[in-house]
C-alpha cells in the first residue's frame, strides 16, 4: 500500500504526468544503452583493479533514516511512501545514505576487512525540489568506510575518479577540490557568508534572490554573471578553516601530488555529500562553453553520526551515469561504442539459411555477430553494418554456401577476400586485434 504526499494527492505527482504524455518519463534506448554499458564496464573494471567490492543496496530506505538525513519536508515532496510490515519506506535518495545504511545493517559486521571498500551501481530518486517530480538517475559510487580517519583514503577515492575520466577519454576533464570544514569552523563561516549574501541580495539573479538562505550552495554555484560577481567578493572559507581541517586538506593534496593526479582548487565548491565534512571534490567536463559535473563526493563522517549517533570515518564519490553519457556523446559523436564483432550478410534465400547457421556457430564461439535478416538487398545490409560501426562483414552467397566459404570484407578499407569456414574464426580474431 502506498501513501502519497499532499502535493501528489492534488494531481501534481509524477504519476499524473506520466499517465498523460509522459512528460517526466525518460527511457533508455539502444544507442544510449551502448554508451551506458561501456561506461559501466569501465567503472566495474576500475573498481576491481582498485580493490572495491560490489554491494547492491535495497531500492527502499527506512523513512526514519531519510528524515534524519534530509529532513521531513525535503524528503517526502512528490515521492510516495511505501508501507510494509508496519514500517514506512521511501525510494532511495542518495548513494551515500543507502550505502551507509547498508554498512550499519550488516556490511560492517562481515569479514571483508576494514576499512570496507565498496562499489555500488543503483538508481536513485532525488527530492523533487532538486530535480523535478519523477526524476531519477543512476549512480556508480565508490566508498571507503571504517578504519582510521586517514586523508590517504580521500586521495584514493579522488584517484579512482581521475582514472575514470582518463579511461572515458573525455577532453577538458578536470578534478576540483575544496574543503567544507567541520562543525567547528564551517558553522561560523556559513553565518558570515549568509550575512554577506543578505547584504548583496539585490545584486543576485532573480532565481537565487528568492531563496538563497535555504539554497546557499546553489547561489554560490550559479553561473549567472550577477551571481558570479557577488561570489567574487564573498569571504573565502580557506581564510576561516580550523587547523585540523587545514592539515587534513594539506595531506590530501600532498597525496594527490604524489599520485600525479591533476586537480585544481575551487574555493566555492560546496559539500555534495549529505552531512559532508572536510574534503569535497567534483569531476567536471567542458563541452563547449558548458561545464558538466559528472561526478562528485567527499568525506561524510557526520552522515553516520546522523544515522547511528556515532562518527565512522567515511569518504566516497558518485558518478552520475546520465551526465557521463551526455558528456561522452557530445564530445565523441562519431566514436563507435558498439561491441567489436562481425556483421553477417547474405545474398539469396539459400544463403540466408546458411548465414543463420554460421551466425550461431560464431556466436557460440564467443563472437558478437550482427545481422539484418529483414533486408534483402546487399547494399541495405552493408548500410546497417556501417551505421552500427562493425569493422568486419562476412558475405555469403550461393557460391559460398556450396564451397563452405565466406567473403570476409574489411568495412573500413573496402578490401575483401574469400576464406574457408575452417579459417574464418581465427582470421576474425586476428583482424579484431588490429
Steps between C-alpha positions, in 0.01 A plus 500: 500500500635843416424838642577806293588836639251785506633652179475165325140457603411824325611357169845656488689177538716344231247222451242751381737636239617158397152369435438780253772589257796358693649843564710378791570150365846433361585168339838371387517391135763274336735772372532657845499153654824412320675803651357421844626141479850614406513750787369234740772259389771763548366576849482131594853434372626804692328381818654154463852627433485733802368233737137616539240232574155523342194564715136520384277707726126474551283728281328617819649679801323524837296820529657578837852485354407724206336754732805510727733569208293719267229639722132413468399785270770439239482122517132441430416764241339340192615148603288203612542347842479120488355326804585136564526288815394793716792707374523795260754516219605759241662449160873539547628857472877484513773236451673632812193449719419156352856366530539645852173336605609167349836525676329549836251222426753231422804584291697620802436167675626282218859396452592720205777697665515850641470747354231357271554599136161480329374556144131545420286553191142597578214723382409793726203733528614838641249734667270666247606843619846436359435306183133520408222254570558147379869553419758229554865439432746212515801535728823304477649565844820415686526504879768441765335454841649424842859471609706804599406855403788522253524757215656230281152352448370834372784501248429139397136579420597810300761287318225257392301779336813640337562158343136478390528833317816380328341169394198682356737714287312817587670818384521797735421279801619630835477423870406789732583469872399702805434461871159537664657505845338360812238606753759716675603717204217468247211624715649846575616535139154418367355761734733769364442383141124515546527852645707603197243358254218673686679832453548424128159336439389778266803429277415129449308357205123461543513126568770517768343806662184303584643244741875535538476454879376141451702434184824682570709233324295546181548877511875452542511273193268710279657586162298818451734799459326685784554214745855446379583861581349470849690178567830656392491737798364252755714396802715194427459193719869413475568816703276366781583127492607348834847347546395129497297544179783695342749224581260238362461689172874554469564126542241414234662741254845358573380148428337613176827665395687177577253303290530742209129587510424829325261716701411861566394673820148647491425715805127506417449127456221396742463175693318266260457224757217510759652613832837531325818619669862579416588381148257569219568448128334500160590360158412750228505472121495799266277466193505828311430779745328268750658311789332168578546372856490128435623385842534638851568388851693555818529399861176421686586401859208710628251298295568203727462722803155594371404137435665319790600774747869416456769621265633245252779617268365485145570652162349436160396631163228433243504517120169613350467255212252713305726808517800289397309362199403853398860623522635202306245522218545877464880473490523182295198495265682297233666253734379142485401363838365174354640162597767390261388210286393403148194570289362217289348573157313260268403507132198287420269265691740202501783718628268644764451156656876442488567843658267419789697184574838677468381770737419244770836324455689828543281616789561174688873557447472825695471756219242777485320459165268757350255453214210655309304196392196716431678674210551326163734734311878482547526880506236530775677244719838667453343831598379352831845353570670836441242689706564267795878541457590136439860468378447170313222346292459139389320472166336172399357435155394188314860418398629538857219279629605208279877564542473518883668842494426867568608836359674695777465874436687775687235770539758776555719440196245321281744215422372144505615142453345154494599265782387153602274448801784307668708819512228757562503505881878539534509760221230708670688491833820617330325790326309612808825520696631748243 
